[in-house]
């Protein structure tokens, strides 16, 4: 029987995953320790779960059970009454279970639904829900790493743009003078040494606006502080100010545009 299902990737947006995810598995529990009257016979199946940015057609969203290749039902969008709140991800999953042995007696008389009190349905439900959790957990992990990578890319692009802009401003107003090196240091002694060598040094611990955040966020914040300092220096605003006043001025301007209400 030809199945009208195409596994073509549809990306949700630019920041979503750039490829689909496919999980395959099989299940054949050993039920010998359970009495023949309770185990409902031998159970054996194979299946897959396919995550996509969008499931097209949407009627294929859910899980479909095929008993020996045939199914009288449609896709179950509840995924066997899966109780975990994963509204977005569940709408992006299609799955099929191919039952090789068992499940016949679990079919209701309409041949389109299952008796959930049957042991085979309960076992399949438990197994499928575990597989579903594996998929969603893996998807969360991949998404988190992808967001971190993209945040770093955005931060790097922002840093480059800020450095380029402030350097252009310096060249416009200071002509042939080389742009000063702007440094952000944690040790006041190192900052003083850098100042003695001609650099403009900011002490992180003395500037509350710089002493927060981490990773890409801190990198972008530092780049803004350096660019702002270079622009102020280009206009000569820092020339007659003490180091403490320079830092206070840069901090105040950054707070006006970014952190006045929180820092």
N, C-alpha and C positions, 0 to 999 in steps of 0.2 A: 504493500500500500504506500503510495507516494504521500508524503506529508507536506502540506503547503506552508513550510516554515523556512525562512531565509535568515541566515546568520550574518546579516550585514550591519556593520557598526554605524550608529547614528550618534554623533557627539551632541551633548546638550548645549554647551556653550564653550567659549574659548578656554575657560578656566577649569572645565571638567576633565575627566580622564580622557586620554587620547587613544584608548584602545579598549575593547570589550574584555570581559572576564568569563572564563568557562571552567566550571567545576564538574568533574565526572567521578562516578563511584559505583560501587555495587554492594549489595547487602544480602547475606544468606546466613541468618542466625542459626546457631545450633540449639534446637528446641527439644533435644532428646530427654533432658532432665524434667521437662514438663509433661504431664500426662497427656495421652492422645486425645482425651475428651476436652482438654482445655487449650491445647496449642493450635487447633484448627488446621493441622496438616503442615506440610513443608512450605517454606516461604523463600523465594529467591527472586531478586530483581536487580536491574541496573538502571542508572539514571544520570541526568545532567542538570545543572543549573547554569543559565546563561544570563549574565548581567549586560545590559546595553544602555546607552544614553537614553534611548526611547525604544519602547517595544512597539513595533509596527507589523501587523495591525494591533490595536490595543486589546482586541479580544484574545490575543495570545498571552496576555499578562496573567500569570498564575501558574498552577501546576496541573498537568494532565496525566492521568494514569491510563496506561495501555496494558491490558491483560492479553498476553500472547499476541501482541500487535494490533489489537482492536480496542476501541473505546467508544462507548455510547454517550459519554459526557462531554462537556466543554471544559475549558481551563478554569480551575478554581482560584479566583483572585484572593481568597482568604488564606491560601497555602495551608490547608488543613487546620483552619482556625488558629493561625499563628498569633500569639498574644502580645509579642514584643512590638512596641511602637517604632516602626521603621517605614513610615508612610511613603517617603520619597523613594527609598531604595526598593521597596516592594513593588512599586509601580514600574520599576526598570528591570524586572526579572521575569524570565519565562523558563519553565522547567517541565521535563517529562520523565516519568518513571515507567520503565518497561518491565512488567512482571512476567517472569518466566514460569514460576510455579506458585500456586497459592492465590489468595484474594478472591477466587470465584464465589465462595460462599459468603463473602462479605458484601457482595453486590445486593442492593435492594431489588425488589421485584420489577421496578421500572428500568433497571439496568443502566441508570444514569447517575446514581448516587450510591454511597456506601453506608453500611451499618457501622457506626463508630464504636459500638460496643464489641465488635468482633476483634479477637486478639491480633489478627493480621493487620487490621487498620490501625490499631493502637501501636503496634511495633513499627509499622511504616511511618506513622506520624512522628514518633519519637526520633527515628533515624533521620527523617527528612528535616525536621526542625533543627537537629544538630548540624546537618549539612548547611542549612540556611544561615545559621549563626556563624559558621566558618566563612561563608561567602561575605556576609555583611561585615564581619570583623576584619577580614582581609581587605575589603573595599575601603573601610575606614582608615586602615593603616596606609594603604597606597595613596589615598586621597590626602592624608595628612603630610606624607613625605613630598607629594607633588606640590601641595600648597607651600611648604617650606622652601622647596627649590625655586618656585616661581616668585616667592617673596624675596628671596636672595637675588634673583635676576632683576626684579624691579628695583631693589635697593641699589644694586650695582649701576643700573642705568641712571637712577636718580643722582647718585654720587657723581657719575661722570658728567651729567648735565649741569649740576651745580658748580662743579670745579671749572668746567669750560666757560660757563657764564661769568663767574666771578673773575676769572683770568682775563676774559675779554674786557670787562669793565676796568680792571687794573690797567691793561694795555691802552685803553682809550684815554685815561686821565693821567697816567704816569709815563706814557710814551716809552722811552728806552729803559726805564728802571725795571730791573727784574722783579717779578712778583715775590712777595715775602713767603717764607715757609710758615704755614699755620700748623701748630701742633696742639694736641689735646693730651695732657699727661696726668697721671694720678699722683705722682710724687712732686710736691712743691719744690724740692731741691733740684730735681731734674728740670722742672719748668724754668727755674731761675738760671740754670746753666744754659738752657736753650736760648733764653732771652739774651744772655751775655754774648752768645754766638750770632746774634742777629735775627733769630726767629721770633715769631709772635706765638707765645705759649699760653694756653688756657689750662687751668687746673680743674679737673673734673669735680673733685670734692668740694670746690668753692662755688660751683655752678649747679644749683639744684636741677635745672632743666636738662643737664647732661647726665646726671647721676641716676637716671631711671631707664627702664627698658633693657632689652637685650637683643642679641642677634641682629637681624636685618633692620629692626626698628632703631636700635642704637646706632647702627652704621649710618642710616639716613639722617638721624638727628645730629650726629657729629658732623656730617657733610654740610648740613645747613649752617651750623655754627661756624665752620671754617669759611664757607662761602660768604656769610654775612660779615665776618671779621675782615676778610680780604676786601670786600666792597667798601666797608667803613674806612679801612686804611687807604684805599684808593682815593677817597675824597678828603683825606687828611684829618678825619674826625678823631682819630685815636692818637694823633701826634703829641698832644699836650696832656694826655690823661695818664694817671697812674695805672699800674697793672690791675689793681683792684677795681678801679673805676671802669677800665676797659671791659673786664669780665662782667661787671654789673650791668653795663650798657648792653652787651650782647645778650645776656640773660633776659633782661627786660624786654628787648625787642622780640626774642624768640617766644617769650610767654604771651606777648600781645597776640601773636598769630596762631599759637598752638596750644598753650597750656595755662592761660590766665585763670581759668576756672577751676583747675585741678592741682596746680603745682604751687 
